[in-house]
Amino acid sequence: MQHKIVIAGAGIGGLATALGLARKGYASIVLERAPALGEIGAGIQLGPNAFHSFDYLGVGDAMRKLAVYVDRLRMMDALTAEEIASIDLTEPFQKRFGNPYAVIHRGDMHRVLVEACRADPLIDLRTGCAVTGYEEEGTSVTALLQGGERVSGSLLIGADGLWSNIRTQLVGDGAPRVTGHTTYRSVIPTEQMPEDLRWNAATLWAGPKCHIVHYPLSDWKSFNLVVTYHNNAPEPVAGKPVSQEEVLTGFQHVHPRAQDIIRHGKDWKLWVLCDRDPTDSWTKGRVALLGDAAHPTLQYMAQGACMALEDAVCLSDEIAAHPGDHETALASYQHRRVTRTARIQLMSRAVGDHIYHPAGVHARLRNEIMSAKSQEQWYDALQWLYGSNGLGLASAPQSISAA
């Protein structure tokens, strides 16, 4: 009898991995530390590569029904309130990359994945199961749970996020890197968003050491507001409620129109952003890392969830391609994914520092370079990220490893 594969974490990456494995005929046990399945956060941006993965996992149609399809990626100068650049996301973009660019509420996306997992008899979802470590035992590996319970399987996939206990044991590289960037999030009813800013776009206002993002969600019932300030925050914080006055502190120098967006936000919460340096130590024995446990990244390329989805597809593909040979399967998974995800990690840092947050001549240079690009030049620049070498992921999942 085939041992089940144990997955630590029922976030986006863990659930997607369970679905990917089930489509290949592999049973899994998903262990989630929280007492109930759910996802915190608000809006999330989905590039075409996310939809490539959704289709492979069998949830593409469900995700498309919940997504809002923005017409543009729009970048504004937060000091002058003038547009810097705009990328057309309509038919030419979709024809080039084979899928749309969209935004979705993170809770909606997570719910679709949960429902798909619950509907599959090969997937066993368990809550209240905090994985603290693991032990390998010949032909199996055992997840050690808080409270003393043990859950064994043929493989253990650590999809347990930025503060992964699986990573602590496998890699042992200490705590995540605190970036000093603080992000504040709010979701407001659409009617509370200034009417002249209700654009059908994923919009970013770039300013010195700060930026503002907004876009519509949930069939235009609400707007997602995300503002980030480089304030040298010294330690991690997650989901702390803060006042509007505190949020505005880092935006006193931007244009009143940009400030007005913040004033319309309510129930603000803050996160101090963390990431890690890239590593190629994702696998050892019968254990592998996935998603933020393997390659946590800043949000500046809107690719954190997309990379976890790609990981899930790639890992399930490799396990199916090498039945019974876990060493080859995990090594091939790491080989296919490590440079692409490292590129995302390092480019996300660079985008934050050199595209979103510069000042003075640096910002003027950014504006001149970005405003001069044609739509075709923008598409060419994004080909490595969204393209699939002309192959549809559903029929050729190896395309996600292309860089």
N, C-alpha and C positions, 0 to 999 in steps of 0.2 A: 504493500500500500504506500502510495506517494505521501511523504510528509508535507504538511502545509507550510507555506512561506509566512513568516511572522513579519508584520510591518509595525513599527513603533511610530505612532502619530497619525491622526485622522484629519489632518489639514488637507489642502489642495493636493500636495504631492503624494501623501500617503493614500488617499482615496483614489487618485488617478492610477497609482501603481496597482492597487487591488483590481481596478477595472481592466487595466492592461493585461495583467496576469490571467484574469478570468477569461478574457477573450482568447487567450492561448491555451485554456484548459487547466490552469493552475489554481488551486485553492489557496486562500490566504486567511490569516487572522489579523485583524487590525486592532491595535491596542491604543486607546486614547486616554490620556490622563484626566481630562475634564469629565465631570459627572454626566454631561449631556453633549451631544454632537451639535456644534454650532461654529460660527466664524465671526470674530470681531472685526471691526474696520468698516469701511464705507465703500467708496467707488474704487474700481480697478480698471485699468486700460488693457485691452486685449488686441495685440497685433495679429496679423494673419497667421503667424506661426502658432498662436494659441488655438485658432480654429482648425488648423491642420491636425493638431493633437486631439482636439475634441472629436473630430470626425473619426479618427483612428479608435478612440475609446467608445464610440457609439453614442455620444451625448451632443453631437454637433447641432442637431435640429432643436433640441431643448434649449441650448444656450442661445441660439439665434433668436428664439422667440422672446427671450428676456433682455437681450442686448439693445442698447441705443446706438444707432449707426451715425456717428458724427461725420460731417462733410469735410472737415479740415483739422489739421494740427496747426495751431496758430500761436505765434510767438510775438509778444508785445514788449516794448521797452517800458519798464515800470517807472522810469523817471520822466519820460516825455509822453507816455500814453499813445505812442505811435507804433504801428505794426512794423516788426522787423522782417518776418518771413511767414509764409503760409504754405502748407503742403496739402494738395488736393487729394482727398481720400475717396472720391467718388469712382465712377466707372473705370477711368484709366488706371487708377491705383489697383482696383480689384482685378482688373484684367491682367496686370503685370504680376501680381503676387498670388492670384488664385483664391483669395479669401478677403473678407473685409477687415477694416479696423473698427473697433467698437469699444464701448464702455459698458460696464455692468456693475450692479451692486455685488460686493463680495459675498454677502450672505446669500443672495440668489444663486450665484455660481456654486457655492459650497452645497447648497440644498439640492441642486440637480445631481451633483456627484454622490451625495449621501443617498438619495432616492434610487439612483442607479445601482449603487452597491447593495442596498437593502433588497433590491429586486433580484439579485443574482445569488443563487444557492451556493456558489463557490466562495462567497465572501462572508466571513463571520466578523461583525463589528462589535467591539466590546468597549464600554466606557468605564471610567473610574479605574483605569489600569495604567498607573504611572510606571514606565520602564526606567529603572535606575542603572542598569548595566546588563551584562550578558556573560555566559559561559559557553565555550565550545566543547563538544563531547563527541569526537570521532565523526560520525556521519550526521550529526545534528548540532544545532545551536539553541541555547535556552535564554529567553529574555527573563531577567530578574525584575520582579515587580515590587513596588513599595508595599510592605505588608507581608512579604515572604512568598507570595505565589510565584510559580515558575510556569512559563509557557514555551514549549519546545517546537521546533520546526526544522526544515531542511536548510533554510536561509533566514537571516535577519536583516531587514532593511530599515535603516535609521532615517526616518522622515520626521524627526522630532524637533525640527526647527533650529533657530539661531542658538539656543542654549541646550543643544542636543547632549543628552547623557551618553548616547552611543558614540558620538564624536569624541567626547571627553576620554572615553576608554580607548577608542581606536586610534585617534590622532594625538591627543594629549597636548594640545597647543594653547591651553589656557582660555581666558575669557575673550569674548569678542572685542574688537577695536571700537572705542567710543569716538565718533567723528566730530563731536562738538556742534553738529547741526541738529536743530530742534524743529520738528514738524508738528503743526497744529491742524486738526481736522474738524470739520463741521458738515452736516447735511441739513439743508434748509428746503422748505417747500418752494416750488418754482415761483410762486407769486411773490415771495420775499426777495428774490434775486432782482436787482435793478433791471428794468425792462430793456434798457439799451445794451445790456450785457448778456442777454439770454441767447447767446450764440449757439448754433449747432456745431460746436467745435470743442476739441480738447485744447483749452487755451492756457498758455503759460505767460506770466508777466515776469520778466527777468530784471533784477535790480542788484545793486551792490550788496553782497552777502545775504541776499534774500530772493525769494520768488513766490509767486502766487499761482495756483492752478485751479481752474473750475471747468466743469462740464455737466451736462444733464444726465439724470439717472431715472431708472424705473418708469419707462414710458413717459418721460418728461414730467413726472410728478414731483421731482426734487432736483436740487443741484448739489453736487459734491464740491466742497471748498477745501483745499489743502494749501497751507502756507508754510514756508520753511524759512528759518532764520539761522544764520551761522553765528551762534552766540557763545561758542566755546563751552557748552554744557559739559560738566566734568564726569557725569555718571549716567548709566542707563536709567530711563524712566519710560513707562508704557501705560498709556491710557489715563493719565492724570487730568482730572477736570481743572480748567483754568478760566480766568475771566477774560472778557474781550479786551480790557485794558492791557492785560499782560501780553496778549497776542499782538496788539498794536505797537508795543514797545519797539519791536525790531523793524517797524515799517514807517517810522516818522519821516524818513527821507524820501519816500516814493510819492508819485503823483496822487493828488486827492482822489482821482477816479479809481486808482488801484486801492487806496486805503478804504474807499467806500465799500468795496467788496467785503472786506473784513468786518466792517461795521454791521453788515447784514447777516453775519454768521451768528449762530447760537449754540450753546452747550458745547463749547470748544473743549477738546482734549488734546494733550500733548504726548509726543513720543520723542525721545532722544535717539537719533539714528545710530546704528551700529552695523559694522560689517566685519569681514575677516580678509586676510590676505589669501590669494589663491593657493591651493595645495593639490598635489597629485596623490595624496594618501586617502583615497576614498574607500578602499576595500582592503580587507584582511581576512583570510580564511573564508568563512561562510557569512561574512558581514559586509554590508555596503551602505554608504551614505547616499542621500538623495535630497534634492531641493536645498533649502536654507541650511540644513545640517551639513551639506557638502560645500556649498558655494554661496553663502549669504552675501547679498549685494544691496547697495543703496537703490532708491527708487528712481533715480534720475534717467534711466532708460526704459522705465515701465516694463521690465522684463523678469522680475523675480518669480511671479507665478508662472509665466510662460516657460521659463527654464525648468521649473519643477515638473510641468506637464511634459515637456520634451524628455526629461530624465525618465519619467514613468514609461513613456512609449519605448524609449531606447532600451531600458532595462528589461522590460517584458519581452521585447523582441530578441534580445540576446539570450535570455534564459530559455526561450523556446527554441532558439537556433542551436543551443548546446545542451540538450537534455541530459541530465545526470552529470554534467561536467561544470560544476559551479565555478571552479577556478578560472576556466577559460571565459565563461559567460561574464563574470564580474570584471575580469581584466579588460575584456573587449568593451564592456559598457563604460568603464572609466576612460579608456583610450579614446572612444568616440566623443565623449562629452567634455573632457577636462579643459581642452584649449578654448572651446567655444564659450564655456561658462566663465573661464578666467578672463576672456576678452570682455564679457559683459561686466564682470566685477570691476576691472581696471578702467574701462571706458565710462562706467557709471560715476566713478570718482572724478575722472577728468571732466566729464560733462558738468558735474556740479560746480567744480572750481573754475572752469574756463569758458563755459557756455552760459550757465544760469546765473552765476554770482559775481562776475568781474565788474570792475569799475573803471572810470577814466578812459584812457587810450585803449586799454584792453577791450573794454566794452564797445568802443567805437569800431575797432577792428572786427570784432565779432559781428556787429551789425552790417558792416560793409560786405564781409564775406558771405554771410547768410542771405542777405537781401539780393545778392547778385546771382544766386543759383536759380536755374530753370527747374521746372517740375521734373523733367527727365533726369537732370543731374541729381535731384533729391532721390528719385527712385533708384538711380544707379548706386547712390551712397547707401541705400537701405537694402540692396539686393542680398548682401551677405547675411543679413538678419532675417528677412522675411521670405526670401526666395527659397526654392527647393530644387534647383537645377532642372526645372521642367517636370519633376516627378510629383505626383500627388502622394501625400504622406500615408493616406489610407491604404494604398497599394504598394508603397515603397517606403516604409518607416526609416530606412537608412538615410533618407534625405535630410533628416534633422541634424545629422552630424556634419553637414556641409558648412564650411566657413568661407 
